Amino acid sequence: MEIKAADVMKLRHATNAGMMDCKKALQEAEGDFDKAVDIIRKRGLIVASKRADREAKEGCVLAHAEGKKGVLVSLNCETDFVAKNENFINFTKQILDAAFENMPADKDALLALQIGGRSIADQISEQTGVIGEKLELAYYGKIEAEATIAYIHPGNKLATVIGFNKDADTQVKKDIAMQAAAMAPIAVDKNDVPQEVIAHELEIGRDKAREEGSYVKKVNFNGEEKLFYPSFPIDVALIHASYVDTQGNCSLEEEGTLADILPIAQAAYTSGGKVIVTVEKSHYVEYGSLDTRFVQVPGIYIAAIVLVDSDCAKQTNGSYHNEAFSGEKRIPMSAMEPMKMNARKIIARRCAMELKAGAVVNLGIGMPEGVANIVAEEGIEGMVLTTESGTIGGVPASGGDFGVTTNPDTILHQSFQFDFYDGGGLDIAFLGLAQCDSHGNINVSKFGPKIAGCGGFINITQNTPVVVFCGTFTVKGKNKFLKDVEQITFSADFANKTGQKVLYVTECCVFKLTKEGVELIEVAPGLDIEKDILAHMDFKPFIKDVKVMDERIFKDEIMGLAK
């Protein structure tokens, strides 16, 4: 029968099939339009089946976000020619619109949705027959959040949808979406990274390590075995300053610690890296207005200046700006709030009894911080308290302010402070006690899979004649005095060889290090050695002459330690 050109065009418009395919379908259907459509559809399904083993590596990626929801779809094909076809892009857009309107739970639910009375899955199969290439809905994702933004990279090869926990400036949201696209992450959550990728990267790292050898090397120096740590280049350094002028000069007059800001900046600059400084917006000043005596980092080191709000410019983890920390003013020691009577205060009091007139003292983080409070509370004078962050004199702060000092005499760079420590400048050091074993070794650096690190612990303990470890006797009901520590951060064997005096102070008892191991020397009033001490230890210490701890330690009133 004769097939009119108008009917062929009508069928082509309805199915996007080729002219000859439409004409043949009409002839086979004897002019029945609906039957011809079915024929075209069936042929599409057949083609789709035949091309199932083909790879669809090209395609079109589109995204849309509006209000509190956003969606992203990727419709793949075999060739870039098809991917750029306007009809293919429009078809992807139809799928995207259906996804945004319905927010289906997953890809299968999206494929089941209907467009124009037919499922998306069927239409993809039909288009496979029309186009002659395998088509595949490769990806569908949705997001719901307080605010959303979508970005489609030119060429429709890459797109992102970002959700925010609160609304933000539109341009900021766009910039973040573009940055996410530029990063091309393999996952948006660490749990979504395929295990095979993790395994592959770990193996690459192992192979590289085997090729390069150990980073740390054993060397013989002056007849002694030492560890050598080669220097490495710094690509980026992030620092903060109190004030920065328009030429990048950085002053630190409102800081409680210098924190090696200058050595850090120099290391990055001389490595060919970039130094980025942050400064509060109101403290960005004109060139020539800074007091050069306070400039710690010259502008020639600075690659970029970032202006931040005041809430991003805290002096410490606990304080925004305390003038007593920076030395801008001094406050009376009587203004400092005394410690509450608890295990922490008991330990700090017993530790403070080891202080001697004229001593230069280091206080570590954690339990040792309390010693500074006792010094202030008792009005003890005649020694100098220091912290590894570089403060000398005054009373070191605790908690979120640790690392700075109230009323410091001076503030050094941390590297200078450790030069002093390494050279034997300390008389006594108070450090934390996390684990202790029968030999007297201390571990503060590794607990199961958790690696806390040793920090300056080793430097301080190896070069100080008197070391006092302080901590609670147990922790959450678990023993801290073990047969063997998990990792040796402090070596009792080395201490015995150098003749160090070592004490272990708790709220229940006090031990000392001997050549034979740990010896119990003091017990808190009213405690039974067997029931209250030994029953909570994994080893039995040496017991010779055990004294009762000073009863003043456990009373609310001032001990009278000031002399």
C-alpha positions, 0 to 999 in steps of 0.5 A: 500500500502507498505510504504518505510522506506526512504519515512517515514524518508523523511517525518519525516525530513521535519516535525519533526513528529514521525515515526509512525505518518509519516507512518500513514500519508503516508498510508492515503495519499496513498504515496503522499508526499505533501498530507502527509505533509498537513495531518501532518500539519492539525493534528498539528493544531488540537493538538494545538487547543486541548492544547490551555488551557494548560499553557506554562511556560517553554521555550527558550529565545534568543537575538541577537544584532548587530550594531544599532539594537537588538531583543529578542524572547521567545518561550514557551512550557509546560515542561523543557524537551522540552525547552532543546531539540536541535530541539526546541532551533533551531526552536527558533533560526530560529524565532530570525533570522527572527525577526532580519532580518525583524525587524517587528513592533510587535509580530503579525507581527513577527508571520506573517513572513514566514520561508521556505514558511510557516508563523511562526504562522503556524509552531508553530502550526505544532510543537505543533502537532509534540511535543505534547505540547502547544507552544507559542511565549510569547514575542518579543521585538526590540530595535534600538540605536547608539550601542547595546549588547545582553546577553543570560544567560546560559540555555536560560531562561533569556536574555537581549538586551540593547541600548546605546545612544553612543558606549562604550567598549564592555566589559562595554556593556556586564557587563551592559547587565548582570547586567540588567539580574541579576536585573530581572526588571519587567519593563524598564520604570516606565510607563510600570509597571502594575497598579495591581503591583503598587496597590499591592505594595502600599497595602503591604506598608500600611499594614506594616506601620499599623503593625509597627505604625508611624515612628515618635512618639510624646513624652513628654520631660521635660514637652514639647511635642516633636517629636522623630525620632528613628535612623535607620541603614545605609546600604551604604554610598557614599562619595567623598574626595579630596585625598585618599591613598591606605589604604583608608584614606580620606582628604578634603583639596580641598573641600568647605564643609565637608558635614558631611562626617565623621558622615555619614561614621561612621553611615554606618560603625557602622551599619554594612554597606559599605562606598564607597568613590570616588576620582579623579584618579590623587588624589589616592596616596600612603599610608603615603603621606597625611597630617594627619591634613587634613584626615577627614575619616580614612581608617578603615571605607572604604569598596571600593575606586572608581576612577573617571575622573575629570569631575565627581569630581566637587567641587560644582554643579557650579564649579570644583575647586575654591581655594577661596571656600576651603580656599587654598587662599583668593581673594579680595572682590572687585574681586566679580562681583556686582549684576545686578539691578533687583528685586533680588538686591532690596530685598537683599539691603533691607534685608542688611539694617537689618544687625547689627555690630557684628551679627552672620548671617545665609543665606538660599538658593535662594533669601537670597543668594543675601544678601552676594553679597550686603555685598561684594558690599557695603564693609560691615564689622563687622558681620559674615555670615554663611551657614547651610552647615558649613561655617563661615565667608567670603561671601557665594556663590550663584547659583550652588555654594550655600553651600560654601563660598568665603574666609571662616574663617572656615568650620565645619561639618554641624551637628556641625553648627546645634548644634550651630544654635539649641543652639541659636548662631545666631542673625539674619537669612535671609530665603526664602519666598514662601508663606505667609498667613494672620497669618504670617505663611510661607510655603517653603516645600509643593506646591500641589503634590510637596514636597520640604521639610523643610531642616534646615528651622525649626531649624533656624527659631525657634532658632533665635531672628530676622528672615527676610523672603525674596522673590518676591511679586508675582511669575509668576503673582500668589499671594504668600500672601494667606489666608492660606498657604498649609503647615506651615513650620514656625509658626507665633503663635510660633514666637509670643509666643517666642517674635521673630522679623519677617519681610517679605521683597519683592521688592514692600513692607515690612511687619512685624509680630504682635500678630494680624497678618501681618502688612504692614509697607513699600511700594516701591516709586511710588506704590499705596497701593490699586492697586499695593499691596492689589490687589495682596493679598488674605487677607488685612494686618493691615495698620497703619503707612506705610513708603516709602522704602529707595530710595537708594535701587532702584538706581544703585549706592552704597547705602553706607551701610558700616559704 
